[in-house]
Amino acid sequence: MSGLTGVNISVIAKEQRLEQRFFYCPKCGGKLSYRYREGDRPRLTCSACRYILYENPVVGVAAIVLNPRNQILLGRRVGGKYAGLWCIPCGYVEYDEDVYQAVRREFKEETNLDIEPLGVYTVQSNFHDPEKHTVGIWFWARVTGGELRAGDDLDRAGYFDLYNPPPLAFPTDRVVIERLGDDIKKRVLTARAGLY
């Protein structure tokens, strides 16, 4: 097989767990369907203009803020399927922002605190929402101003023990918090991150 073809695409899509979410071309309005080009994976392709709609992950950012007792700042989410569960304050990068602007903005919206991002702690793929694959960037951050007050997607915010967090909304936050606790036990973080 060479070029674009529609043969057995539904089987390939199911094998790769592709579920079609978009049906019309953003360029011309033509019908989108999964097409296979040899050597590549099935891609949503317009039947009229052959435009390929790449389904790329969305970028999210989160800020890790610790107090002097190595407790982590978390917020409790409101609304949606994660209501009542806690998370590291986070949000999405807007198209016209860099990741540092985004983490400052999102943290301010959710906690009313100004922060200085100190560097990247970790980058993880998030598959917890089947509708939206995200790549998350967790930054070290230091509070530079403001008064802690939950806002935007949160109804509460506070500091919690790394080894006994409240029920968490996102599985990846659990991974990050567990790793953070392990790193602190090994005493490798404070100097590297310049936190204190």
C-alpha positions in Angstrom: 0.0 0.0 0.0 1.2 3.5 -0.7 -0.3 6.9 -0.4 -3.6 7.5 1.4 -6.1 4.7 1.7 -9.2 4.0 3.7 -8.8 0.2 3.8 -9.1 -1.3 7.3 -8.7 2.1 8.9 -11.4 1.4 11.5 -9.6 -1.7 12.6 -6.3 0.1 12.8 -7.9 3.0 14.7 -9.5 0.6 17.2 -6.2 -1.2 17.7 -4.5 2.2 18.4 -7.6 3.3 20.5 -8.3 6.2 18.2 -11.8 7.5 18.7 -12.9 10.1 16.2 -13.7 13.4 17.9 -13.6 15.8 14.9 -15.7 15.2 11.8 -15.3 18.3 9.6 -12.3 20.0 8.1 -11.4 23.4 9.8 -10.0 24.6 6.4 -12.8 23.7 3.9 -15.6 22.0 5.9 -15.1 18.7 4.1 -15.5 15.4 5.8 -12.7 14.1 8.1 -11.9 10.4 8.4 -8.9 8.4 9.5 -6.6 7.7 6.6 -3.4 5.7 6.7 -0.2 6.6 4.9 2.3 3.7 4.8 5.0 4.1 7.5 2.8 6.5 9.5 -0.1 6.2 11.9 -3.8 6.8 10.9 -4.4 10.6 10.7 -7.7 12.5 10.4 -7.6 13.7 6.8 -10.0 15.8 4.8 -11.7 13.9 1.9 -11.9 17.2 -0.1 -8.7 19.1 0.4 -6.5 16.4 2.0 -5.7 18.6 5.0 -4.4 16.5 7.9 -5.7 17.4 11.3 -2.9 16.5 13.8 -4.3 15.5 17.2 -1.6 16.9 19.4 -1.7 17.0 23.2 -2.5 20.2 25.1 0.2 21.7 27.3 -0.6 22.2 31.0 1.5 23.9 33.7 1.5 23.5 37.5 3.5 25.2 40.2 5.0 23.3 43.2 5.2 25.6 46.2 6.5 24.2 49.5 6.5 26.0 52.8 9.4 25.8 55.2 8.0 22.5 56.7 8.1 21.0 53.2 4.3 20.9 53.0 2.9 21.4 49.5 0.3 23.9 48.4 -2.8 22.2 47.0 -6.2 23.5 45.9 -9.6 21.8 46.0 -11.4 21.8 42.7 -15.0 22.9 42.1 -17.4 21.8 39.4 -17.0 19.0 36.9 -16.0 15.4 37.5 -13.1 16.4 39.8 -15.2 18.5 42.2 -14.1 18.0 45.8 -10.7 16.6 44.9 -7.4 18.3 45.4 -4.6 19.1 42.9 -1.4 21.0 42.5 -2.5 24.5 41.2 -2.5 24.1 37.4 -4.0 25.2 34.1 -3.4 25.4 30.4 -1.0 27.4 28.3 -2.8 29.9 26.1 -1.7 30.1 22.4 0.1 33.5 22.9 1.9 32.6 26.2 5.1 31.0 27.0 5.0 28.4 29.7 6.5 30.7 32.4 3.8 33.3 31.8 1.2 30.6 31.9 2.3 29.2 35.2 2.4 32.6 36.8 -1.1 33.5 35.4 -2.7 30.2 36.3 -1.3 30.2 39.8 -2.5 33.7 40.5 -6.0 32.9 39.2 -6.2 29.8 41.4 -4.5 31.0 44.6 -4.2 34.8 44.5 -0.5 34.4 45.0 2.3 35.8 42.8 5.1 33.4 42.1 8.6 33.3 40.6 9.1 30.0 38.7 12.5 28.6 39.6 12.8 25.8 37.1 11.2 22.7 35.8 10.8 19.8 38.4 9.3 17.3 36.0 7.4 16.8 32.7 4.7 14.1 32.5 2.1 12.8 30.0 -1.4 12.9 31.4 -3.9 10.3 30.1 -6.5 10.6 32.9 -9.0 12.4 30.6 -9.9 10.4 27.5 -11.1 13.6 25.8 -7.9 15.5 26.3 -4.4 14.1 26.3 -2.1 16.7 28.0 1.6 17.1 28.6 2.1 18.7 32.0 5.1 20.7 33.2 5.5 21.0 36.9 7.6 24.0 38.0 9.3 24.8 41.2 8.1 28.1 42.4 8.6 30.6 45.2 5.8 32.9 46.4 6.7 36.6 45.9 3.4 38.3 46.9 -0.3 38.1 47.4 -2.5 36.6 50.1 -3.6 32.9 49.8 -7.2 32.8 48.7 -8.8 30.1 46.5 -10.2 31.3 43.2 -11.1 30.3 39.6 -11.4 26.5 39.6 -10.8 26.1 43.4 -12.9 26.6 46.5 -10.2 25.9 49.0 -6.4 26.1 49.1 -3.9 25.1 51.8 -0.6 23.3 52.6 -0.5 19.6 53.1 1.9 16.9 54.2 3.6 15.3 51.2 3.2 11.9 52.8 -0.5 12.2 53.6 -2.2 14.3 50.9 -6.0 14.7 50.7 -7.8 12.8 47.9 -6.2 13.9 44.6 -8.0 14.7 41.3 -5.2 13.7 39.0 -3.2 10.5 39.0 -0.1 12.3 37.7 -0.2 14.7 40.7 0.1 11.7 43.0 3.1 10.5 41.0 4.7 14.0 41.3 4.0 14.3 45.0 5.3 10.8 45.8 8.5 11.5 43.8 8.8 14.9 45.6 8.5 13.2 49.0 11.2 10.6 48.0 13.5 13.4 46.8 13.1 15.4 50.0 13.8 12.3 52.1 17.0 11.9 50.0 17.7 15.7 50.6 18.4 16.3 47.0 15.9 19.1 46.3 16.5 22.0 48.5 19.9 23.0 47.1 19.1 22.1 43.5 15.9 24.1 43.5 17.2 27.0 45.6 14.0 27.0 47.7 15.5 28.2 51.0 
